[in-house]
């Protein structure tokens, strides 16, 4: 019996850190999901429309975004009679850049269709809600100080293989920062640190009204939401390719 106990003890010792990491990551994510309103409240939100201002490297533009569950998304950036627009209709994507004098939309497929130039996800529901069921995985890395806050570092691997690092405020459970390759094709996968702040309640869910993405100390994109509306009516053809 003693040899069997020794083997069992060794196995438990070896698996202990793995089990602890998985448990800690899941606990952190559960607290975060509760902080942003919980699964039940998010399931009630069928559309989310936001307006505000983008700051691209010092140049400011107004924007409007439209999101419809589960994975319809569009954003428009108008400026001095021209505009940039990009969208995903649940199956395919498109973009048009009138700033470059484009007059017809470019069709997007695969990862390009999901890669929004404003770094947004096309899914309306937060990726951490039921993350394991969605095919994502999370690993507890450790504790670090980020933006002057005690944070818990979680490595998040999406079902499509994308790797992202998140830093959760140990006190509030809010996401303080994300480190991940840029989705903007023009940045060619540049690693961005995106800091989130000014979390506000919108119809029972909580979203950050400010995010700042930087490469080293260089500002790439600042997003400031001025207004957010949940479950507002969106035109049926809003996400369709312009004719």
C-alpha positions in Angstrom: 0.0 0.0 0.0 2.8 2.4 0.8 4.2 2.4 -2.8 0.7 3.2 -4.1 0.4 6.1 -1.7 3.7 7.4 -2.8 2.8 7.3 -6.4 -0.6 9.0 -5.7 1.2 11.7 -3.6 3.6 12.3 -6.5 0.8 12.6 -9.0 -1.1 15.1 -6.8 2.0 17.1 -6.3 2.7 17.3 -10.0 -0.9 18.2 -10.9 -1.4 20.6 -8.0 0.0 23.7 -9.7 -2.0 23.0 -12.9 -5.2 22.5 -10.9 -4.5 25.7 -8.9 -3.8 27.8 -12.0 -7.0 26.6 -13.7 -9.1 27.3 -10.5 -7.6 30.8 -10.0 -8.1 31.8 -13.7 -11.7 30.6 -13.5 -12.3 32.4 -10.2 -10.9 35.7 -11.6 -13.0 35.5 -14.7 -16.2 34.7 -12.7 -15.6 37.8 -10.6 -15.0 39.9 -13.7 -18.2 38.6 -15.4 -20.1 39.6 -12.2 -18.5 43.0 -12.3 -19.6 43.7 -15.9 -23.2 42.7 -15.0 -23.4 39.0 -15.2 -24.4 36.5 -17.9 -28.2 37.1 -17.4 -28.0 40.8 -17.9 -25.8 40.5 -21.0 -28.2 38.0 -22.5 -30.9 40.7 -22.4 -28.8 43.0 -24.5 -29.6 42.4 -28.2 -28.1 45.6 -29.6 -25.6 48.1 -28.5 -25.0 51.4 -30.2 -22.2 53.9 -29.3 -21.1 57.3 -30.4 -18.0 59.2 -29.4 -14.5 60.1 -30.6 -11.5 58.2 -31.9 -8.0 59.7 -31.5 -5.7 58.1 -34.1 -2.2 59.1 -33.2 -3.3 62.7 -32.4 -5.9 63.1 -35.1 -9.5 63.1 -33.8 -12.6 61.7 -35.6 -16.2 61.2 -34.5 -17.5 57.6 -34.7 -20.7 55.5 -34.4 -20.7 51.8 -33.8 -23.5 49.3 -34.2 -23.5 45.8 -32.6 -26.2 43.2 -32.8 -26.2 39.8 -31.1 -24.6 37.5 -31.6 -21.9 38.8 -34.0 -23.0 41.6 -36.3 -20.8 44.7 -36.0 -20.2 48.0 -37.8 -18.4 51.2 -37.2 -18.4 54.4 -39.2 -15.8 57.3 -39.0 -17.0 60.4 -40.9 -14.7 63.4 -41.4 -15.0 66.5 -43.7 -17.3 64.8 -46.2 -15.5 61.5 -46.3 -15.6 58.4 -44.2 -14.2 55.0 -43.2 -16.6 52.1 -42.6 -16.1 48.5 -41.7 -18.6 45.8 -40.8 -19.3 42.1 -40.3 -22.7 40.6 -41.0 -22.3 37.3 -39.1 -20.9 35.6 -42.2 -18.7 38.0 -44.2 -17.1 41.3 -43.8 -16.4 44.5 -45.8 -14.8 47.8 -45.5 -14.6 51.0 -47.5 -12.1 53.9 -47.1 -13.3 57.1 -48.7 -10.3 58.9 -47.3 -8.3 56.9 -49.8 -10.9 57.8 -52.5 -12.3 54.3 -52.5 -15.8 54.2 -54.0 -16.7 50.5 -53.7 -16.4 48.3 -50.6 -13.7 45.6 -50.3 -15.0 42.2 -49.4 -13.3 40.5 -46.4 -13.1 36.9 -45.4 -11.5 34.6 -42.8 -9.7 36.4 -39.9 -9.7 39.6 -42.0 -13.5 39.8 -41.8 -13.3 39.7 -38.0 -10.4 42.1 -37.6 -11.9 45.5 -36.9 -9.5 48.4 -37.5 -10.8 50.0 -34.2 -9.7 46.9 -32.3 -13.2 45.9 -31.4 -14.7 42.4 -31.2 -17.6 41.6 -33.5 -19.3 39.6 -30.8 -21.7 41.7 -28.7 -21.4 39.4 -25.7 -18.1 39.7 -23.7 -15.7 36.9 -24.6 -15.2 35.9 -21.0 -18.9 34.9 -20.5 -19.0 31.1 -20.9 -15.5 31.3 -22.3 -14.8 27.6 -22.0 -18.0 26.7 -23.8 -17.0 29.0 -26.6 -13.7 27.1 -27.0 -11.5 29.7 -25.3 -9.0 28.8 -22.6 -7.5 30.9 -19.7 -4.4 30.4 -17.6 -3.4 32.1 -14.3 0.1 33.6 -14.8 0.6 35.6 -11.6 0.2 39.0 -9.9 1.7 42.3 -11.2 1.3 46.0 -10.7 -0.3 47.6 -13.8 -1.2 51.3 -14.1 -0.5 51.6 -10.3 -3.0 48.8 -9.5 -2.5 45.3 -8.1 -3.6 43.1 -10.9 -4.0 39.4 -11.7 -2.4 38.4 -15.0 -4.4 35.9 -17.1 -3.3 34.5 -20.5 -6.3 34.0 -22.7 -6.3 31.9 -25.8 -9.2 32.2 -28.1 -10.8 29.3 -30.0 -9.2 30.6 -33.2 -5.7 30.5 -31.7 -5.3 34.2 -30.9 -3.3 34.9 -27.7 -4.1 37.8 -25.4 -2.9 38.8 -22.0 -5.3 40.4 -19.5 -4.7 42.2 -16.3 -7.6 42.3 -13.8 -7.8 44.8 -11.0 -7.5 42.6 -7.8 -9.8 45.1 -5.9 -12.6 45.7 -8.4 -12.2 42.7 -10.9 -12.3 45.1 -13.8 -9.9 44.6 -16.8 -7.2 47.2 -16.4 -5.2 46.3 -19.5 -5.0 43.9 -22.5 -1.8 43.1 -24.4 -2.4 41.6 -27.8 -1.4 42.0 -31.5 -3.3 44.7 -33.3 -6.3 43.7 -35.4 -5.7 46.7 -37.7 -4.1 45.2 -40.9 -2.1 48.4 -41.4 -0.3 47.8 -38.1 0.8 44.3 -39.2 0.3 42.6 -35.9 2.0 45.3 -33.7 1.7 44.4 -30.1 -0.5 46.9 -28.3 -1.1 47.6 -24.7 -4.8 48.7 -24.3 -5.7 50.3 -21.0 -9.4 50.4 -20.1 -11.1 52.9 -17.7 -14.3 54.8 -16.9 -16.5 51.8 -16.6 -20.2 52.7 -16.7 -23.5 51.0 -16.4 -25.6 50.6 -19.5 -28.9 48.9 -19.0 -27.5 46.5 -16.4 -24.1 45.8 -18.1 -20.9 47.6 -17.5 -18.5 48.7 -20.3 -15.4 50.9 -20.4 -16.1 54.4 -21.8 -12.4 55.0 -22.4 -9.6 52.8 -23.8 -6.1 53.8 -24.9 -4.0 51.6 -27.1 -0.3 52.2 -27.2 2.8 50.7 -28.8 5.6 51.3 -26.2 4.8 55.0 -25.3 3.3 55.9 -28.7 -0.4 56.5 -28.9 -2.1 54.4 -31.5 -5.7 54.7 -30.7 -7.8 56.3 -28.0 -11.6 55.6 -27.9 -13.9 57.8 -25.8 -17.5 56.8 -25.8 -19.8 59.7 -25.2 -23.1 57.9 -25.5 -24.2 54.2 -25.4 -27.6 52.8 -26.0 -28.6 49.2 -25.3 -31.5 47.5 -27.3 -32.0 50.5 -29.5 -33.5 49.7 -32.9 -31.0 49.1 -35.7 -32.0 49.1 -39.4 -32.3 45.6 -40.8 -29.8 46.2 -43.6 -27.3 48.3 -41.5 -24.6 45.6 -41.7 -25.1 44.8 -45.4 -22.5 45.6 -48.0 -23.3 49.1 -49.5 -24.5 48.9 -53.1 
